[in-house]
């Protein structure tokens, strides 16, 4: 392990320790440039239907993490020379597991997948059921789909049965 990997591991440990009980760490990323490190933290709130973390929660977490990082600098005797960005995972967050799909199944999802025909499709769908590693999707009744299809066609569209391994990208769809 080099010093950057050790530092990232210690920063990640501090990031986990700073979390209040109602929040989870969605993603942490490190960007190194000559002499400094940018730490980008995205938070999730499992108790919220959309996973939304408000600005006050982000600010409180950032203050607590900054205190932990200041303590780490004193303990290690080094200057991390970092900048910190804390935000919610976002309204169009990427989903990384079947558990995420299950959690957000009531919401429209932008899904890029390889269909049974071998063709790559991108659709706005709603997860209706999950059977093992297969997700059954229907067209989501949302503004995006209503612009191109009638409500009757949305309801009549056949479901897509997609194996998790055939999903190239899946994220929450923000319907504005």
C-alpha positions as CSV (number, residue, x, y, z in Angstrom):
1,X,0.0,0.0,0.0
2,X,1.2,3.5,-0.8
3,X,0.6,6.6,1.3
4,X,-2.4,7.6,-0.8
5,X,-4.1,4.2,-0.3
6,X,-3.4,4.3,3.5
7,X,-4.8,7.8,3.7
8,X,-7.9,7.0,1.7
9,X,-8.5,4.0,3.9
10,X,-8.2,6.1,7.0
11,X,-10.4,8.9,5.6
12,X,-13.0,6.3,4.6
13,X,-13.0,5.0,8.2
14,X,-13.5,8.5,9.5
15,X,-16.3,9.1,7.0
16,X,-18.1,6.0,8.2
17,X,-17.5,6.9,11.9
18,X,-19.0,10.4,11.3
19,X,-22.3,9.1,9.9
20,X,-25.4,9.6,12.0
21,X,-27.6,6.6,12.5
22,X,-30.2,7.7,9.8
23,X,-27.7,8.2,7.0
24,X,-25.5,5.8,5.0
25,X,-22.4,6.4,2.9
26,X,-23.6,6.0,-0.8
27,X,-20.2,6.7,-2.4
28,X,-16.9,8.2,-1.5
29,X,-14.3,9.2,-4.1
30,X,-10.8,10.6,-4.0
31,X,-9.2,12.8,-6.6
32,X,-5.5,13.5,-6.2
33,X,-3.6,16.4,-7.7
34,X,-0.2,17.5,-7.0
35,X,-0.1,18.2,-3.3
36,X,-3.8,18.0,-2.5
37,X,-6.8,15.6,-2.3
38,X,-10.4,16.3,-3.2
39,X,-12.8,14.1,-1.2
40,X,-16.3,13.7,-2.6
41,X,-18.9,12.1,-0.4
42,X,-22.5,11.2,-1.4
43,X,-25.0,10.3,1.3
44,X,-28.1,8.2,1.3
45,X,-31.1,8.3,3.7
46,X,-32.7,4.8,3.7
47,X,-35.8,6.0,5.6
48,X,-36.7,8.4,2.8
49,X,-38.6,7.1,-0.2
50,X,-36.3,8.9,-2.6
51,X,-33.1,8.5,-0.4
52,X,-33.0,12.3,-0.1
53,X,-30.6,13.9,2.3
54,X,-31.4,17.6,3.0
55,X,-28.8,20.4,3.1
56,X,-28.8,20.6,6.9
57,X,-27.9,17.0,7.2
58,X,-25.1,17.4,4.6
59,X,-23.7,20.4,6.5
60,X,-23.9,18.7,9.9
61,X,-22.2,15.6,8.5
62,X,-19.5,17.7,6.7
63,X,-18.7,19.5,10.0
64,X,-18.4,16.2,11.9
65,X,-16.2,14.6,9.2
66,X,-14.0,17.7,9.0
67,X,-13.4,17.5,12.7
68,X,-12.5,13.8,12.3
69,X,-10.1,14.6,9.5
70,X,-8.5,17.4,11.5
71,X,-8.0,14.9,14.3
72,X,-6.5,12.4,11.8
73,X,-4.0,15.1,10.6
74,X,-2.9,15.7,14.2
75,X,-2.6,12.0,14.9
76,X,-0.6,11.2,11.7
77,X,1.4,14.4,11.9
78,X,0.7,15.3,8.3
79,X,-1.3,17.9,6.4
80,X,-3.9,16.1,4.2
81,X,-4.4,19.3,2.3
82,X,-7.9,18.3,1.3
83,X,-11.1,19.8,0.0
84,X,-14.4,18.2,1.0
85,X,-17.7,18.0,-0.9
86,X,-20.7,16.4,0.7
87,X,-24.0,15.9,-1.1
88,X,-27.0,13.7,-1.4
89,X,-26.7,10.7,-3.8
90,X,-29.1,12.6,-6.0
91,X,-32.4,12.4,-7.7
92,X,-30.9,10.4,-10.6
93,X,-28.6,8.2,-8.7
94,X,-27.3,5.0,-10.3
95,X,-28.5,1.8,-8.7
96,X,-25.9,-0.9,-8.1
97,X,-27.8,-3.9,-6.8
98,X,-31.1,-5.8,-7.0
99,X,-31.7,-4.5,-3.4
100,X,-31.6,-0.9,-4.8
101,X,-34.0,-1.9,-7.6
102,X,-36.4,-3.4,-5.0
103,X,-36.1,-0.3,-2.7
104,X,-36.9,2.1,-5.6
105,X,-39.4,-0.1,-7.4
106,X,-42.2,2.4,-7.0
107,X,-40.3,5.0,-8.9
108,X,-39.6,5.3,-12.7
109,X,-36.1,4.0,-13.6
110,X,-34.0,4.8,-16.7
111,X,-32.7,1.4,-17.8
112,X,-30.2,0.5,-20.5
113,X,-30.1,-3.2,-21.1
114,X,-29.5,-5.9,-23.6
115,X,-32.8,-7.4,-24.8
116,X,-33.4,-11.0,-25.6
117,X,-33.0,-10.1,-29.3
118,X,-29.4,-8.9,-28.5
119,X,-30.3,-5.3,-29.1
120,X,-29.4,-2.7,-26.5
121,X,-32.4,-0.7,-25.4
122,X,-32.9,2.4,-23.2
123,X,-36.3,2.8,-21.7
124,X,-38.0,4.4,-18.7
125,X,-39.5,1.5,-16.8
126,X,-41.0,0.4,-13.5
127,X,-39.8,-2.7,-11.7
128,X,-42.8,-4.9,-11.2
129,X,-41.3,-8.0,-9.7
130,X,-37.9,-9.5,-9.0
131,X,-37.5,-13.2,-9.5
132,X,-34.1,-14.4,-8.5
133,X,-31.6,-12.5,-10.7
134,X,-34.3,-11.4,-13.2
135,X,-36.2,-8.2,-13.0
136,X,-39.6,-7.9,-14.7
137,X,-40.2,-4.3,-15.9
138,X,-43.2,-2.6,-17.3
139,X,-43.2,0.8,-19.1
140,X,-43.4,3.5,-16.4
141,X,-46.5,5.7,-16.5
142,X,-44.5,9.0,-16.5
143,X,-44.3,12.2,-18.5
144,X,-41.4,10.9,-20.6
145,X,-43.4,7.9,-21.9
146,X,-46.6,9.8,-22.2
147,X,-44.9,12.2,-24.7
148,X,-44.4,9.3,-27.1
149,X,-47.2,6.8,-26.2
150,X,-50.8,7.0,-25.2
151,X,-51.8,5.8,-21.7
152,X,-53.5,2.8,-23.4
153,X,-50.3,1.8,-25.2
154,X,-48.2,2.2,-22.0
155,X,-50.6,-0.2,-20.2
156,X,-50.7,-2.7,-23.1
157,X,-46.9,-2.8,-23.6
158,X,-45.5,-6.3,-22.9
159,X,-43.3,-6.6,-19.9
160,X,-39.5,-6.8,-20.2
161,X,-37.8,-9.7,-18.4
162,X,-34.2,-8.7,-17.9
163,X,-31.5,-10.7,-16.2
164,X,-29.5,-8.5,-13.8
165,X,-26.3,-9.3,-15.8
166,X,-27.9,-7.8,-19.0
167,X,-28.5,-4.4,-17.4
168,X,-25.8,-2.0,-18.6
169,X,-27.0,1.0,-16.5
170,X,-29.9,1.7,-14.3
171,X,-30.7,4.9,-12.4
172,X,-33.6,6.7,-10.9
173,X,-35.5,8.7,-13.6
174,X,-36.4,12.3,-12.7
175,X,-39.6,13.1,-14.5
176,X,-39.7,16.9,-14.9
